[in-house]
Amino acid sequence: MIDIRTVSPNDAEQILGYCKTVGGETDNLTFGAEGLSITVEEERKFIEDFLGSDRQIFLVAEENGEIVGIAHFSSSPKPRLAHRGEIGLSVRRSVWGRGAGTRLLEKLIRFARDTAGVKLISLEVRSDNHRAISLYQRFGFQTAGVFPGFLNIGGEEVSADLMILRLP
């Protein structure tokens, strides 16, 4: 069974390992098998900055003590930007199609609406990542535009869709 919970600073090392694994499984992310270029201590600080905030949240999906997905939502305290926020989400290939992404996204949207009080959520997704786009569309996200050359993977430019969800 996959459990969803708020991240802990103690997850820092496992998250960095997760990022290397998931980055090596797909080219849909902003990083590859090298993972994130930060130390465990830097990741721990990043996590601590999320905790206790009503403007951001960081979640993990966990199965048998192993992190199999991560998701985060962030919004700005600046008055002109406080009405909107951004999300990021990734899930291990081994749990694709088992509801981890759906459950993470549900919790992010609920937090954004009920706690952060935003009216607009945005995300970027590879234009050819039809599986992820379908997930986002099920929640009401709509494509607002395309960013040509958003990623450069092995010398090839890859486009991304900017998707937006308006909250009631």
C-alpha positions in Angstrom: 0.0 0.0 0.0 1.2 3.5 -0.9 1.1 6.0 1.9 1.2 9.8 1.4 2.7 12.0 4.1 4.4 15.3 4.7 8.2 15.2 4.1 10.6 15.1 7.1 14.1 16.5 7.2 15.2 12.9 7.9 14.0 12.0 4.4 16.8 14.2 2.8 19.2 11.4 1.9 16.5 9.0 0.6 15.0 11.8 -1.5 18.4 12.5 -3.2 18.6 8.8 -4.0 15.1 8.8 -5.2 15.9 11.7 -7.6 18.8 9.7 -9.1 16.6 6.7 -9.6 13.6 8.5 -11.1 15.9 10.7 -13.2 17.4 7.6 -14.7 14.0 6.1 -15.4 12.6 8.8 -17.6 13.5 12.0 -19.6 10.4 13.8 -18.3 12.1 15.6 -15.5 14.5 18.6 -15.3 17.3 16.3 -14.2 18.6 12.9 -15.3 20.3 10.0 -13.5 22.7 12.5 -11.9 19.9 13.6 -9.7 20.0 16.9 -7.9 23.4 18.6 -7.5 23.1 19.3 -3.8 24.3 17.8 -0.6 22.2 15.9 2.0 22.5 18.9 4.3 21.3 21.3 1.5 18.3 19.0 0.9 17.6 18.9 4.6 17.5 22.7 4.7 15.3 22.8 1.6 12.8 20.5 3.4 12.9 22.5 6.6 12.0 25.6 4.7 8.7 23.9 3.7 7.7 22.8 7.1 5.1 24.8 9.0 4.4 27.1 6.0 0.9 28.0 4.9 2.3 28.9 1.4 4.0 25.7 0.5 4.0 21.9 1.1 6.2 19.0 0.3 4.8 15.5 0.2 6.2 12.0 -0.2 4.6 8.8 -1.4 6.0 5.8 0.4 5.7 2.1 0.0 7.3 -0.4 2.4 9.5 2.4 3.8 10.8 3.4 0.4 10.0 6.8 -1.2 8.2 6.1 -4.6 6.9 9.6 -5.3 7.4 13.3 -4.3 5.3 16.4 -4.9 5.5 20.0 -3.8 3.4 23.1 -4.0 4.8 26.7 -3.5 3.3 30.1 -3.7 4.7 33.5 -3.1 4.0 35.8 -0.2 4.3 38.8 -2.5 0.8 40.4 -2.9 0.9 40.5 -6.7 1.8 36.8 -6.8 0.1 35.4 -3.8 -3.0 34.4 -5.8 -1.1 31.7 -7.7 1.3 28.8 -7.0 3.3 26.1 -8.8 3.5 22.4 -8.4 6.0 19.7 -9.2 5.4 16.0 -9.1 7.2 12.8 -9.9 6.5 9.1 -9.3 8.7 6.0 -9.7 8.0 3.9 -12.8 7.3 0.9 -10.6 4.2 2.6 -9.2 2.9 4.2 -12.4 -0.8 3.6 -12.8 -1.3 2.7 -9.1 -2.8 6.0 -8.0 0.3 7.6 -6.3 0.3 10.6 -8.7 -3.5 11.0 -8.3 -3.3 11.0 -4.5 -0.4 13.4 -4.4 -2.1 15.8 -6.8 -5.3 15.7 -4.8 -3.5 16.7 -1.6 -1.5 19.4 -3.3 -4.7 21.0 -4.8 -6.5 20.7 -1.5 -3.6 22.5 0.3 -3.4 25.1 -2.4 -7.1 25.9 -2.1 -7.8 25.4 1.6 -4.6 26.5 3.2 -2.6 28.7 0.8 -5.8 30.2 -0.6 -4.6 30.5 -4.1 -6.8 30.8 -7.1 -4.5 29.6 -9.8 -2.0 26.6 -10.0 0.5 26.2 -12.8 2.9 23.5 -13.8 5.1 22.6 -16.8 5.0 19.2 -18.4 6.8 17.8 -21.4 4.5 18.2 -24.4 4.9 14.6 -25.3 4.2 13.2 -21.8 0.7 12.2 -22.6 0.3 10.1 -19.4 1.0 13.1 -17.1 -1.0 15.5 -19.3 -4.0 13.1 -19.0 -3.7 13.1 -15.2 -3.6 16.9 -15.0 -6.5 17.2 -17.4 -8.6 14.9 -15.2 -8.2 17.5 -12.4 -9.2 20.3 -14.7 -5.8 21.7 -15.8 -5.8 23.3 -19.2 -2.9 24.0 -21.5 -2.2 27.7 -21.5 0.7 27.6 -24.0 3.8 25.8 -25.2 7.4 26.6 -24.2 9.5 25.5 -27.2 13.0 24.3 -26.1 12.0 24.1 -22.4 14.5 21.2 -21.9 17.7 20.3 -23.7 18.3 16.5 -23.5 21.3 15.2 -25.3 21.4 18.2 -27.6 17.7 17.9 -28.5 15.3 20.7 -27.5 12.1 19.4 -26.0 8.9 21.5 -25.6 6.8 21.7 -22.5 3.2 22.7 -22.0 2.3 25.3 -19.4 -0.8 24.0 -17.7 -3.1 26.0 -15.4 -5.9 25.1 -13.0 -8.3 27.8 -11.8 -9.6 27.1 -8.3 -13.1 28.1 -7.1 
